[in-house]
Amino acid sequence: MTPVLAAIAVYLLINAVAFFAYYRDKRSAKRSAWRTPEKTLLVIALFGPFGAFGAMHAFRHKTQKPLFRLVPFFLCLHLVLAAALITGLV
């Protein structure tokens, strides 16, 4: 496996973990069980914004919280960084 493919695989895994973390927190909220702290969810979203954003909308979770409006910003930041990497600016 080339380093580029390995990096893509790790990035996809991080986003899958983010998706699962938001799903698990939503499920816990419905069951009145222990919840994942919001700061933890935001840090996860910083590293895996596609998974976090997808889960937020798929499960309607944390979409009304003002602090979680950072998630689309993280997603845009990742898109800009990916475009910079692809074009060779970074």
PyMOL Python script that loads the backbone (N, CA, C, O; Angstrom):
from pymol import cmd

cmd.read_pdbstr("""\
ATOM      1  N   MET A   1       0.847  -1.177   0.000  1.00  0.00           N
ATOM      2  CA  MET A   1       0.000   0.000   0.000  1.00  0.00           C
ATOM      3  C   MET A   1       0.893   1.242   0.000  1.00  0.00           C
ATOM      4  O   MET A   1       1.845   1.342   0.773  1.00  0.00           O
ATOM      5  N   THR A   2       0.569   2.162  -0.866  1.00  0.00           N
ATOM      6  CA  THR A   2       1.354   3.385  -0.952  1.00  0.00           C
ATOM      7  C   THR A   2       1.013   4.296   0.235  1.00  0.00           C
ATOM      8  O   THR A   2      -0.046   4.159   0.847  1.00  0.00           O
ATOM      9  N   PRO A   3       1.920   5.224   0.550  1.00  0.00           N
ATOM     10  CA  PRO A   3       1.643   6.145   1.658  1.00  0.00           C
ATOM     11  C   PRO A   3       0.382   6.987   1.439  1.00  0.00           C
ATOM     12  O   PRO A   3      -0.330   7.298   2.394  1.00  0.00           O
ATOM     13  N   VAL A   4       0.114   7.346   0.214  1.00  0.00           N
ATOM     14  CA  VAL A   4      -1.081   8.155  -0.071  1.00  0.00           C
ATOM     15  C   VAL A   4      -2.339   7.346   0.214  1.00  0.00           C
ATOM     16  O   VAL A   4      -3.275   7.851   0.834  1.00  0.00           O
ATOM     17  N   LEU A   5      -2.367   6.098  -0.233  1.00  0.00           N
ATOM     18  CA  LEU A   5      -3.528   5.252   0.026  1.00  0.00           C
ATOM     19  C   LEU A   5      -3.688   4.974   1.518  1.00  0.00           C
ATOM     20  O   LEU A   5      -4.807   4.913   2.027  1.00  0.00           O
ATOM     21  N   ALA A   6      -2.575   4.806   2.208  1.00  0.00           N
ATOM     22  CA  ALA A   6      -2.635   4.592   3.656  1.00  0.00           C
ATOM     23  C   ALA A   6      -3.215   5.823   4.354  1.00  0.00           C
ATOM     24  O   ALA A   6      -4.033   5.687   5.265  1.00  0.00           O
ATOM     25  N   ALA A   7      -2.803   7.012   3.940  1.00  0.00           N
ATOM     26  CA  ALA A   7      -3.319   8.245   4.533  1.00  0.00           C
ATOM     27  C   ALA A   7      -4.819   8.384   4.269  1.00  0.00           C
ATOM     28  O   ALA A   7      -5.570   8.792   5.155  1.00  0.00           O
ATOM     29  N   ILE A   8      -5.251   8.050   3.069  1.00  0.00           N
ATOM     30  CA  ILE A   8      -6.681   8.113   2.740  1.00  0.00           C
ATOM     31  C   ILE A   8      -7.465   7.110   3.578  1.00  0.00           C
ATOM     32  O   ILE A   8      -8.553   7.420   4.065  1.00  0.00           O
ATOM     33  N   ALA A   9      -6.920   5.915   3.746  1.00  0.00           N
ATOM     34  CA  ALA A   9      -7.591   4.894   4.555  1.00  0.00           C
ATOM     35  C   ALA A   9      -7.729   5.341   6.006  1.00  0.00           C
ATOM     36  O   ALA A   9      -8.777   5.146   6.621  1.00  0.00           O
ATOM     37  N   VAL A  10      -6.685   5.934   6.547  1.00  0.00           N
ATOM     38  CA  VAL A  10      -6.738   6.431   7.932  1.00  0.00           C
ATOM     39  C   VAL A  10      -7.761   7.559   8.042  1.00  0.00           C
ATOM     40  O   VAL A  10      -8.517   7.621   9.012  1.00  0.00           O
ATOM     41  N   TYR A  11      -7.786   8.442   7.061  1.00  0.00           N
ATOM     42  CA  TYR A  11      -8.749   9.557   7.081  1.00  0.00           C
ATOM     43  C   TYR A  11     -10.181   9.034   7.022  1.00  0.00           C
ATOM     44  O   TYR A  11     -11.054   9.533   7.733  1.00  0.00           O
ATOM     45  N   LEU A  12     -10.423   8.041   6.188  1.00  0.00           N
ATOM     46  CA  LEU A  12     -11.758   7.449   6.121  1.00  0.00           C
ATOM     47  C   LEU A  12     -12.135   6.784   7.444  1.00  0.00           C
ATOM     48  O   LEU A  12     -13.282   6.872   7.880  1.00  0.00           O
ATOM     49  N   LEU A  13     -11.179   6.127   8.074  1.00  0.00           N
ATOM     50  CA  LEU A  13     -11.427   5.497   9.364  1.00  0.00           C
ATOM     51  C   LEU A  13     -11.769   6.536  10.431  1.00  0.00           C
ATOM     52  O   LEU A  13     -12.682   6.328  11.230  1.00  0.00           O
ATOM     53  N   ILE A  14     -11.048   7.641  10.446  1.00  0.00           N
ATOM     54  CA  ILE A  14     -11.319   8.710  11.413  1.00  0.00           C
ATOM     55  C   ILE A  14     -12.735   9.260  11.220  1.00  0.00           C
ATOM     56  O   ILE A  14     -13.442   9.519  12.193  1.00  0.00           O
ATOM     57  N   ASN A  15     -13.137   9.434   9.982  1.00  0.00           N
ATOM     58  CA  ASN A  15     -14.483   9.938   9.713  1.00  0.00           C
ATOM     59  C   ASN A  15     -15.546   8.912  10.087  1.00  0.00           C
ATOM     60  O   ASN A  15     -16.628   9.286  10.538  1.00  0.00           O
ATOM     61  N   ALA A  16     -15.258   7.636   9.910  1.00  0.00           N
ATOM     62  CA  ALA A  16     -16.193   6.591  10.332  1.00  0.00           C
ATOM     63  C   ALA A  16     -16.329   6.585  11.857  1.00  0.00           C
ATOM     64  O   ALA A  16     -17.428   6.411  12.384  1.00  0.00           O
ATOM     65  N   VAL A  17     -15.226   6.772  12.556  1.00  0.00           N
ATOM     66  CA  VAL A  17     -15.261   6.851  14.021  1.00  0.00           C
ATOM     67  C   VAL A  17     -16.084   8.059  14.457  1.00  0.00           C
ATOM     68  O   VAL A  17     -16.857   7.966  15.411  1.00  0.00           O
ATOM     69  N   ALA A  18     -15.930   9.183  13.777  1.00  0.00           N
ATOM     70  CA  ALA A  18     -16.708  10.381  14.106  1.00  0.00           C
ATOM     71  C   ALA A  18     -18.201  10.119  13.907  1.00  0.00           C
ATOM     72  O   ALA A  18     -19.019  10.492  14.748  1.00  0.00           O
ATOM     73  N   PHE A  19     -18.546   9.485  12.806  1.00  0.00           N
ATOM     74  CA  PHE A  19     -19.946   9.156  12.530  1.00  0.00           C
ATOM     75  C   PHE A  19     -20.506   8.281  13.645  1.00  0.00           C
ATOM     76  O   PHE A  19     -21.599   8.533  14.153  1.00  0.00           O
ATOM     77  N   PHE A  20     -19.749   7.251  14.023  1.00  0.00           N
ATOM     78  CA  PHE A  20     -20.191   6.341  15.067  1.00  0.00           C
ATOM     79  C   PHE A  20     -20.303   7.045  16.420  1.00  0.00           C
ATOM     80  O   PHE A  20     -21.224   6.762  17.187  1.00  0.00           O
ATOM     81  N   ALA A  21     -19.382   7.955  16.720  1.00  0.00           N
ATOM     82  CA  ALA A  21     -19.415   8.676  18.002  1.00  0.00           C
ATOM     83  C   ALA A  21     -20.684   9.522  18.102  1.00  0.00           C
ATOM     84  O   ALA A  21     -21.319   9.558  19.156  1.00  0.00           O
ATOM     85  N   TYR A  22     -21.054  10.194  17.029  1.00  0.00           N
ATOM     86  CA  TYR A  22     -22.271  10.998  17.046  1.00  0.00           C
ATOM     87  C   TYR A  22     -23.506  10.112  17.110  1.00  0.00           C
ATOM     88  O   TYR A  22     -24.477  10.453  17.787  1.00  0.00           O
ATOM     89  N   TYR A  23     -23.482   8.987  16.420  1.00  0.00           N
ATOM     90  CA  TYR A  23     -24.595   8.035  16.488  1.00  0.00           C
ATOM     91  C   TYR A  23     -24.761   7.510  17.912  1.00  0.00           C
ATOM     92  O   TYR A  23     -25.874   7.443  18.433  1.00  0.00           O
ATOM     93  N   ARG A  24     -23.654   7.142  18.527  1.00  0.00           N
ATOM     94  CA  ARG A  24     -23.686   6.588  19.881  1.00  0.00           C
ATOM     95  C   ARG A  24     -24.210   7.630  20.879  1.00  0.00           C
ATOM     96  O   ARG A  24     -24.979   7.299  21.780  1.00  0.00           O
ATOM     97  N   ASP A  25     -23.791   8.879  20.714  1.00  0.00           N
ATOM     98  CA  ASP A  25     -24.274   9.918  21.617  1.00  0.00           C
ATOM     99  C   ASP A  25     -25.768  10.151  21.435  1.00  0.00           C
ATOM    100  O   ASP A  25     -26.481  10.362  22.416  1.00  0.00           O
ATOM    101  N   LYS A  26     -26.245  10.118  20.219  1.00  0.00           N
ATOM    102  CA  LYS A  26     -27.677  10.286  19.967  1.00  0.00           C
ATOM    103  C   LYS A  26     -28.458   9.132  20.580  1.00  0.00           C
ATOM    104  O   LYS A  26     -29.505   9.342  21.193  1.00  0.00           O
ATOM    105  N   ARG A  27     -27.954   7.918  20.415  1.00  0.00           N
ATOM    106  CA  ARG A  27     -28.612   6.753  20.996  1.00  0.00           C
ATOM    107  C   ARG A  27     -28.638   6.855  22.526  1.00  0.00           C
ATOM    108  O   ARG A  27     -29.639   6.522  23.160  1.00  0.00           O
ATOM    109  N   SER A  28     -27.540   7.314  23.102  1.00  0.00           N
ATOM    110  CA  SER A  28     -27.476   7.489  24.556  1.00  0.00           C
ATOM    111  C   SER A  28     -28.456   8.559  25.023  1.00  0.00           C
ATOM    112  O   SER A  28     -29.050   8.432  26.093  1.00  0.00           O
ATOM    113  N   ALA A  29     -28.624   9.597  24.238  1.00  0.00           N
ATOM    114  CA  ALA A  29     -29.568  10.662  24.589  1.00  0.00           C
ATOM    115  C   ALA A  29     -30.989  10.130  24.625  1.00  0.00           C
ATOM    116  O   ALA A  29     -31.766  10.493  25.508  1.00  0.00           O
ATOM    117  N   LYS A  30     -31.332   9.282  23.685  1.00  0.00           N
ATOM    118  CA  LYS A  30     -32.676   8.708  23.658  1.00  0.00           C
ATOM    119  C   LYS A  30     -32.921   7.793  24.851  1.00  0.00           C
ATOM    120  O   LYS A  30     -34.047   7.677  25.335  1.00  0.00           O
ATOM    121  N   ARG A  31     -31.864   7.148  25.317  1.00  0.00           N
ATOM    122  CA  ARG A  31     -31.990   6.193  26.421  1.00  0.00           C
ATOM    123  C   ARG A  31     -31.714   6.825  27.787  1.00  0.00           C
ATOM    124  O   ARG A  31     -31.759   6.139  28.808  1.00  0.00           O
ATOM    125  N   SER A  32     -31.435   8.105  27.808  1.00  0.00           N
ATOM    126  CA  SER A  32     -31.055   8.811  29.042  1.00  0.00           C
ATOM    127  C   SER A  32     -29.850   8.146  29.701  1.00  0.00           C
ATOM    128  O   SER A  32     -29.787   8.037  30.926  1.00  0.00           O
ATOM    129  N   ALA A  33     -28.915   7.711  28.900  1.00  0.00           N
ATOM    130  CA  ALA A  33     -27.706   7.050  29.392  1.00  0.00           C
ATOM    131  C   ALA A  33     -26.554   8.064  29.418  1.00  0.00           C
ATOM    132  O   ALA A  33     -26.736   9.238  29.097  1.00  0.00           O
ATOM    133  N   TRP A  34     -25.377   7.591  29.804  1.00  0.00           N
ATOM    134  CA  TRP A  34     -24.191   8.439  29.851  1.00  0.00           C
ATOM    135  C   TRP A  34     -23.916   8.995  28.468  1.00  0.00           C
ATOM    136  O   TRP A  34     -23.980   8.267  27.477  1.00  0.00           O
ATOM    137  N   ARG A  35     -23.609  10.292  28.396  1.00  0.00           N
ATOM    138  CA  ARG A  35     -23.405  10.989  27.127  1.00  0.00           C
ATOM    139  C   ARG A  35     -21.937  11.321  26.925  1.00  0.00           C
ATOM    140  O   ARG A  35     -21.181  11.457  27.886  1.00  0.00           O
ATOM    141  N   THR A  36     -21.552  11.447  25.691  1.00  0.00           N
ATOM    142  CA  THR A  36     -20.211  11.905  25.344  1.00  0.00           C
ATOM    143  C   THR A  36     -20.167  13.415  25.555  1.00  0.00           C
ATOM    144  O   THR A  36     -21.067  14.118  25.096  1.00  0.00           O
ATOM    145  N   PRO A  37     -19.147  13.931  26.238  1.00  0.00           N
ATOM    146  CA  PRO A  37     -19.062  15.380  26.443  1.00  0.00           C
ATOM    147  C   PRO A  37     -19.007  16.136  25.104  1.00  0.00           C
ATOM    148  O   PRO A  37     -18.430  15.657  24.129  1.00  0.00           O
ATOM    149  N   GLU A  38     -19.615  17.314  25.084  1.00  0.00           N
ATOM    150  CA  GLU A  38     -19.653  18.102  23.853  1.00  0.00           C
ATOM    151  C   GLU A  38     -18.257  18.458  23.353  1.00  0.00           C
ATOM    152  O   GLU A  38     -18.015  18.463  22.146  1.00  0.00           O
ATOM    153  N   LYS A  39     -17.338  18.754  24.268  1.00  0.00           N
ATOM    154  CA  LYS A  39     -15.970  19.075  23.853  1.00  0.00           C
ATOM    155  C   LYS A  39     -15.332  17.899  23.112  1.00  0.00           C
ATOM    156  O   LYS A  39     -14.612  18.092  22.133  1.00  0.00           O
ATOM    157  N   THR A  40     -15.600  16.687  23.583  1.00  0.00           N
ATOM    158  CA  THR A  40     -15.069  15.493  22.927  1.00  0.00           C
ATOM    159  C   THR A  40     -15.641  15.360  21.526  1.00  0.00           C
ATOM    160  O   THR A  40     -14.911  15.070  20.578  1.00  0.00           O
ATOM    161  N   LEU A  41     -16.943  15.572  21.392  1.00  0.00           N
ATOM    162  CA  LEU A  41     -17.568  15.491  20.073  1.00  0.00           C
ATOM    163  C   LEU A  41     -16.993  16.541  19.121  1.00  0.00           C
ATOM    164  O   LEU A  41     -16.812  16.271  17.934  1.00  0.00           O
ATOM    165  N   LEU A  42     -16.707  17.727  19.634  1.00  0.00           N
ATOM    166  CA  LEU A  42     -16.138  18.768  18.782  1.00  0.00           C
ATOM    167  C   LEU A  42     -14.711  18.442  18.361  1.00  0.00           C
ATOM    168  O   LEU A  42     -14.325  18.719  17.226  1.00  0.00           O
ATOM    169  N   VAL A  43     -13.929  17.863  19.253  1.00  0.00           N
ATOM    170  CA  VAL A  43     -12.566  17.469  18.882  1.00  0.00           C
ATOM    171  C   VAL A  43     -12.617  16.364  17.836  1.00  0.00           C
ATOM    172  O   VAL A  43     -11.839  16.370  16.882  1.00  0.00           O
ATOM    173  N   ILE A  44     -13.523  15.428  18.012  1.00  0.00           N
ATOM    174  CA  ILE A  44     -13.694  14.369  17.016  1.00  0.00           C
ATOM    175  C   ILE A  44     -14.088  14.983  15.676  1.00  0.00           C
ATOM    176  O   ILE A  44     -13.596  14.561  14.629  1.00  0.00           O
ATOM    177  N   ALA A  45     -14.969  15.973  15.705  1.00  0.00           N
ATOM    178  CA  ALA A  45     -15.400  16.639  14.474  1.00  0.00           C
ATOM    179  C   ALA A  45     -14.265  17.409  13.816  1.00  0.00           C
ATOM    180  O   ALA A  45     -14.233  17.542  12.593  1.00  0.00           O
ATOM    181  N   LEU A  46     -13.344  17.911  14.608  1.00  0.00           N
ATOM    182  CA  LEU A  46     -12.196  18.623  14.045  1.00  0.00           C
ATOM    183  C   LEU A  46     -11.358  17.698  13.172  1.00  0.00           C
ATOM    184  O   LEU A  46     -10.850  18.116  12.131  1.00  0.00           O
ATOM    185  N   PHE A  47     -11.211  16.451  13.589  1.00  0.00           N
ATOM    186  CA  PHE A  47     -10.394  15.503  12.837  1.00  0.00           C
ATOM    187  C   PHE A  47     -11.195  14.704  11.811  1.00  0.00           C
ATOM    188  O   PHE A  47     -10.636  14.246  10.814  1.00  0.00           O
ATOM    189  N   GLY A  48     -12.486  14.533  12.040  1.00  0.00           N
ATOM    190  CA  GLY A  48     -13.334  13.783  11.119  1.00  0.00           C
ATOM    191  C   GLY A  48     -14.615  14.522  10.806  1.00  0.00           C
ATOM    192  O   GLY A  48     -15.698  14.064  11.172  1.00  0.00           O
ATOM    193  N   PRO A  49     -14.512  15.670  10.128  1.00  0.00           N
ATOM    194  CA  PRO A  49     -15.708  16.498   9.940  1.00  0.00           C
ATOM    195  C   PRO A  49     -16.756  15.901   9.002  1.00  0.00           C
ATOM    196  O   PRO A  49     -17.945  16.182   9.150  1.00  0.00           O
ATOM    197  N   PHE A  50     -16.335  15.092   8.051  1.00  0.00           N
ATOM    198  CA  PHE A  50     -17.316  14.517   7.127  1.00  0.00           C
ATOM    199  C   PHE A  50     -18.223  13.529   7.851  1.00  0.00           C
ATOM    200  O   PHE A  50     -19.437  13.533   7.646  1.00  0.00           O
ATOM    201  N   GLY A  51     -17.641  12.684   8.696  1.00  0.00           N
ATOM    202  CA  GLY A  51     -18.436  11.749   9.482  1.00  0.00           C
ATOM    203  C   GLY A  51     -19.326  12.455  10.479  1.00  0.00           C
ATOM    204  O   GLY A  51     -20.492  12.095  10.643  1.00  0.00           O
ATOM    205  N   ALA A  52     -18.782  13.461  11.149  1.00  0.00           N
ATOM    206  CA  ALA A  52     -19.558  14.209  12.140  1.00  0.00           C
ATOM    207  C   ALA A  52     -20.721  14.945  11.478  1.00  0.00           C
ATOM    208  O   ALA A  52     -21.850  14.898  11.964  1.00  0.00           O
ATOM    209  N   PHE A  53     -20.440  15.621  10.372  1.00  0.00           N
ATOM    210  CA  PHE A  53     -21.476  16.376   9.670  1.00  0.00           C
ATOM    211  C   PHE A  53     -22.565  15.440   9.145  1.00  0.00           C
ATOM    212  O   PHE A  53     -23.756  15.734   9.252  1.00  0.00           O
ATOM    213  N   GLY A  54     -22.142  14.316   8.582  1.00  0.00           N
ATOM    214  CA  GLY A  54     -23.108  13.344   8.073  1.00  0.00           C
ATOM    215  C   GLY A  54     -24.001  12.801   9.174  1.00  0.00           C
ATOM    216  O   GLY A  54     -25.214  12.686   8.998  1.00  0.00           O
ATOM    217  N   ALA A  55     -23.404  12.469  10.310  1.00  0.00           N
ATOM    218  CA  ALA A  55     -24.183  11.937  11.430  1.00  0.00           C
ATOM    219  C   ALA A  55     -25.103  12.997  12.022  1.00  0.00           C
ATOM    220  O   ALA A  55     -26.236  12.698  12.400  1.00  0.00           O
ATOM    221  N   MET A  56     -24.624  14.228  12.104  1.00  0.00           N
ATOM    222  CA  MET A  56     -25.463  15.295  12.638  1.00  0.00           C
ATOM    223  C   MET A  56     -26.751  15.410  11.841  1.00  0.00           C
ATOM    224  O   MET A  56     -27.825  15.600  12.413  1.00  0.00           O
ATOM    225  N   HIS A  57     -26.649  15.297  10.544  1.00  0.00           N
ATOM    226  CA  HIS A  57     -27.835  15.456   9.710  1.00  0.00           C
ATOM    227  C   HIS A  57     -28.626  14.159   9.571  1.00  0.00           C
ATOM    228  O   HIS A  57     -29.852  14.197   9.470  1.00  0.00           O
ATOM    229  N   ALA A  58     -27.955  13.024   9.563  1.00  0.00           N
ATOM    230  CA  ALA A  58     -28.663  11.752   9.461  1.00  0.00           C
ATOM    231  C   ALA A  58     -29.505  11.482  10.700  1.00  0.00           C
ATOM    232  O   ALA A  58     -30.613  10.956  10.597  1.00  0.00           O
ATOM    233  N   PHE A  59     -28.984  11.841  11.873  1.00  0.00           N
ATOM    234  CA  PHE A  59     -29.675  11.550  13.123  1.00  0.00           C
ATOM    235  C   PHE A  59     -30.292  12.787  13.772  1.00  0.00           C
ATOM    236  O   PHE A  59     -30.855  12.695  14.862  1.00  0.00           O
ATOM    237  N   ARG A  60     -30.193  13.943  13.116  1.00  0.00           N
ATOM    238  CA  ARG A  60     -30.678  15.210  13.661  1.00  0.00           C
ATOM    239  C   ARG A  60     -30.144  15.422  15.076  1.00  0.00           C
ATOM    240  O   ARG A  60     -30.893  15.660  16.024  1.00  0.00           O
ATOM    241  N   HIS A  61     -28.841  15.328  15.174  1.00  0.00           N
ATOM    242  CA  HIS A  61     -28.198  15.400  16.485  1.00  0.00           C
ATOM    243  C   HIS A  61     -27.269  16.600  16.545  1.00  0.00           C
ATOM    244  O   HIS A  61     -26.394  16.761  15.694  1.00  0.00           O
ATOM    245  N   LYS A  62     -27.459  17.434  17.544  1.00  0.00           N
ATOM    246  CA  LYS A  62     -26.631  18.616  17.808  1.00  0.00           C
ATOM    247  C   LYS A  62     -26.744  19.676  16.714  1.00  0.00           C
ATOM    248  O   LYS A  62     -25.881  20.549  16.624  1.00  0.00           O
ATOM    249  N   THR A  63     -27.762  19.623  15.901  1.00  0.00           N
ATOM    250  CA  THR A  63     -27.875  20.591  14.809  1.00  0.00           C
ATOM    251  C   THR A  63     -28.328  21.963  15.284  1.00  0.00           C
ATOM    252  O   THR A  63     -28.094  22.959  14.600  1.00  0.00           O
ATOM    253  N   GLN A  64     -28.973  22.031  16.445  1.00  0.00           N
ATOM    254  CA  GLN A  64     -29.462  23.312  16.954  1.00  0.00           C
ATOM    255  C   GLN A  64     -28.507  23.971  17.945  1.00  0.00           C
ATOM    256  O   GLN A  64     -28.718  25.118  18.339  1.00  0.00           O
ATOM    257  N   LYS A  65     -27.477  23.265  18.345  1.00  0.00           N
ATOM    258  CA  LYS A  65     -26.520  23.813  19.307  1.00  0.00           C
ATOM    259  C   LYS A  65     -25.606  24.805  18.601  1.00  0.00           C
ATOM    260  O   LYS A  65     -24.984  24.453  17.599  1.00  0.00           O
ATOM    261  N   PRO A  66     -25.508  26.036  19.095  1.00  0.00           N
ATOM    262  CA  PRO A  66     -24.684  27.050  18.430  1.00  0.00           C
ATOM    263  C   PRO A  66     -23.214  26.646  18.278  1.00  0.00           C
ATOM    264  O   PRO A  66     -22.599  26.933  17.252  1.00  0.00           O
ATOM    265  N   LEU A  67     -22.658  25.993  19.273  1.00  0.00           N
ATOM    266  CA  LEU A  67     -21.249  25.616  19.213  1.00  0.00           C
ATOM    267  C   LEU A  67     -20.981  24.598  18.103  1.00  0.00           C
ATOM    268  O   LEU A  67     -19.879  24.555  17.556  1.00  0.00           O
ATOM    269  N   PHE A  68     -21.963  23.794  17.774  1.00  0.00           N
ATOM    270  CA  PHE A  68     -21.782  22.774  16.758  1.00  0.00           C
ATOM    271  C   PHE A  68     -21.920  23.327  15.344  1.00  0.00           C
ATOM    272  O   PHE A  68     -21.845  22.583  14.367  1.00  0.00           O
ATOM    273  N   ARG A  69     -22.122  24.628  15.245  1.00  0.00           N
ATOM    274  CA  ARG A  69     -22.055  25.258  13.922  1.00  0.00           C
ATOM    275  C   ARG A  69     -20.612  25.345  13.442  1.00  0.00           C
ATOM    276  O   ARG A  69     -20.346  25.751  12.311  1.00  0.00           O
ATOM    277  N   LEU A  70     -19.686  24.961  14.313  1.00  0.00           N
ATOM    278  CA  LEU A  70     -18.280  24.869  13.924  1.00  0.00           C
ATOM    279  C   LEU A  70     -18.022  23.674  13.005  1.00  0.00           C
ATOM    280  O   LEU A  70     -17.061  23.687  12.236  1.00  0.00           O
ATOM    281  N   VAL A  71     -18.851  22.661  13.073  1.00  0.00           N
ATOM    282  CA  VAL A  71     -18.614  21.441  12.288  1.00  0.00           C
ATOM    283  C   VAL A  71     -18.575  21.742  10.789  1.00  0.00           C
ATOM    284  O   VAL A  71     -17.654  21.269  10.123  1.00  0.00           O
ATOM    285  N   PRO A  72     -19.519  22.502  10.215  1.00  0.00           N
ATOM    286  CA  PRO A  72     -19.389  22.835   8.788  1.00  0.00           C
ATOM    287  C   PRO A  72     -18.119  23.649   8.490  1.00  0.00           C
ATOM    288  O   PRO A  72     -17.534  23.525   7.414  1.00  0.00           O
ATOM    289  N   PHE A  73     -17.705  24.474   9.446  1.00  0.00           N
ATOM    290  CA  PHE A  73     -16.454  25.218   9.276  1.00  0.00           C
ATOM    291  C   PHE A  73     -15.271  24.250   9.210  1.00  0.00           C
ATOM    292  O   PHE A  73     -14.386  24.411   8.370  1.00  0.00           O
ATOM    293  N   PHE A  74     -15.252  23.248  10.090  1.00  0.00           N
ATOM    294  CA  PHE A  74     -14.190  22.239  10.054  1.00  0.00           C
ATOM    295  C   PHE A  74     -14.197  21.509   8.719  1.00  0.00           C
ATOM    296  O   PHE A  74     -13.142  21.231   8.149  1.00  0.00           O
ATOM    297  N   LEU A  75     -15.396  21.199   8.221  1.00  0.00           N
ATOM    298  CA  LEU A  75     -15.514  20.506   6.944  1.00  0.00           C
ATOM    299  C   LEU A  75     -14.930  21.359   5.822  1.00  0.00           C
ATOM    300  O   LEU A  75     -14.184  20.851   4.985  1.00  0.00           O
ATOM    301  N   CYS A  76     -15.254  22.629   5.798  1.00  0.00           N
ATOM    302  CA  CYS A  76     -14.707  23.534   4.768  1.00  0.00           C
ATOM    303  C   CYS A  76     -13.192  23.657   4.898  1.00  0.00           C
ATOM    304  O   CYS A  76     -12.475  23.704   3.899  1.00  0.00           O
ATOM    305  N   LEU A  77     -12.720  23.708   6.122  1.00  0.00           N
ATOM    306  CA  LEU A  77     -11.281  23.772   6.351  1.00  0.00           C
ATOM    307  C   LEU A  77     -10.587  22.547   5.776  1.00  0.00           C
ATOM    308  O   LEU A  77      -9.533  22.668   5.152  1.00  0.00           O
ATOM    309  N   HIS A  78     -11.162  21.375   5.976  1.00  0.00           N
ATOM    310  CA  HIS A  78     -10.581  20.153   5.427  1.00  0.00           C
ATOM    311  C   HIS A  78     -10.613  20.166   3.894  1.00  0.00           C
ATOM    312  O   HIS A  78      -9.674  19.701   3.248  1.00  0.00           O
ATOM    313  N   LEU A  79     -11.686  20.694   3.322  1.00  0.00           N
ATOM    314  CA  LEU A  79     -11.766  20.772   1.863  1.00  0.00           C
ATOM    315  C   LEU A  79     -10.693  21.701   1.295  1.00  0.00           C
ATOM    316  O   LEU A  79     -10.074  21.398   0.275  1.00  0.00           O
ATOM    317  N   VAL A  80     -10.485  22.827   1.962  1.00  0.00           N
ATOM    318  CA  VAL A  80      -9.444  23.775   1.516  1.00  0.00           C
ATOM    319  C   VAL A  80      -8.062  23.132   1.635  1.00  0.00           C
ATOM    320  O   VAL A  80      -7.235  23.258   0.732  1.00  0.00           O
ATOM    321  N   LEU A  81      -7.815  22.444   2.748  1.00  0.00           N
ATOM    322  CA  LEU A  81      -6.523  21.784   2.916  1.00  0.00           C
ATOM    323  C   LEU A  81      -6.309  20.674   1.889  1.00  0.00           C
ATOM    324  O   LEU A  81      -5.204  20.500   1.376  1.00  0.00           O
ATOM    325  N   ALA A  82      -7.373  19.924   1.593  1.00  0.00           N
ATOM    326  CA  ALA A  82      -7.262  18.863   0.580  1.00  0.00           C
ATOM    327  C   ALA A  82      -6.984  19.456  -0.791  1.00  0.00           C
ATOM    328  O   ALA A  82      -6.171  18.920  -1.543  1.00  0.00           O
ATOM    329  N   ALA A  83      -7.652  20.563  -1.127  1.00  0.00           N
ATOM    330  CA  ALA A  83      -7.401  21.223  -2.410  1.00  0.00           C
ATOM    331  C   ALA A  83      -5.973  21.740  -2.476  1.00  0.00           C
ATOM    332  O   ALA A  83      -5.330  21.661  -3.522  1.00  0.00           O
ATOM    333  N   ALA A  84      -5.472  22.269  -1.365  1.00  0.00           N
ATOM    334  CA  ALA A  84      -4.095  22.764  -1.337  1.00  0.00           C
ATOM    335  C   ALA A  84      -3.099  21.614  -1.514  1.00  0.00           C
ATOM    336  O   ALA A  84      -2.091  21.758  -2.206  1.00  0.00           O
ATOM    337  N   LEU A  85      -3.385  20.487  -0.890  1.00  0.00           N
ATOM    338  CA  LEU A  85      -2.494  19.318  -1.032  1.00  0.00           C
ATOM    339  C   LEU A  85      -2.499  18.801  -2.462  1.00  0.00           C
ATOM    340  O   LEU A  85      -1.451  18.462  -3.010  1.00  0.00           O
ATOM    341  N   ILE A  86      -3.677  18.743  -3.061  1.00  0.00           N
ATOM    342  CA  ILE A  86      -3.793  18.222  -4.426  1.00  0.00           C
ATOM    343  C   ILE A  86      -3.095  19.128  -5.428  1.00  0.00           C
ATOM    344  O   ILE A  86      -2.441  18.644  -6.352  1.00  0.00           O
ATOM    345  N   THR A  87      -3.227  20.429  -5.255  1.00  0.00           N
ATOM    346  CA  THR A  87      -2.617  21.355  -6.202  1.00  0.00           C
ATOM    347  C   THR A  87      -1.133  21.608  -5.903  1.00  0.00           C
ATOM    348  O   THR A  87      -0.444  22.271  -6.678  1.00  0.00           O
ATOM    349  N   GLY A  88      -0.654  21.082  -4.788  1.00  0.00           N
ATOM    350  CA  GLY A  88       0.758  21.204  -4.464  1.00  0.00           C
ATOM    351  C   GLY A  88       1.134  22.482  -3.754  1.00  0.00           C
ATOM    352  O   GLY A  88       2.310  22.842  -3.721  1.00  0.00           O
ATOM    353  N   LEU A  89       0.170  23.179  -3.186  1.00  0.00           N
ATOM    354  CA  LEU A  89       0.479  24.419  -2.491  1.00  0.00           C
ATOM    355  C   LEU A  89       1.058  24.165  -1.100  1.00  0.00           C
ATOM    356  O   LEU A  89       1.742  25.025  -0.545  1.00  0.00           O
ATOM    357  N   VAL A  90       0.793  23.012  -0.550  1.00  0.00           N
ATOM    358  CA  VAL A  90       1.301  22.713   0.802  1.00  0.00           C
ATOM    359  C   VAL A  90       2.386  21.680   0.713  1.00  0.00           C
ATOM    360  O   VAL A  90       2.948  21.286   1.735  1.00  0.00           O
TER     361      VAL A  90
END
""", "prot")
cmd.dss("prot")
cmd.show_as("cartoon", "prot")
cmd.util.cbc("prot")
cmd.orient("prot")
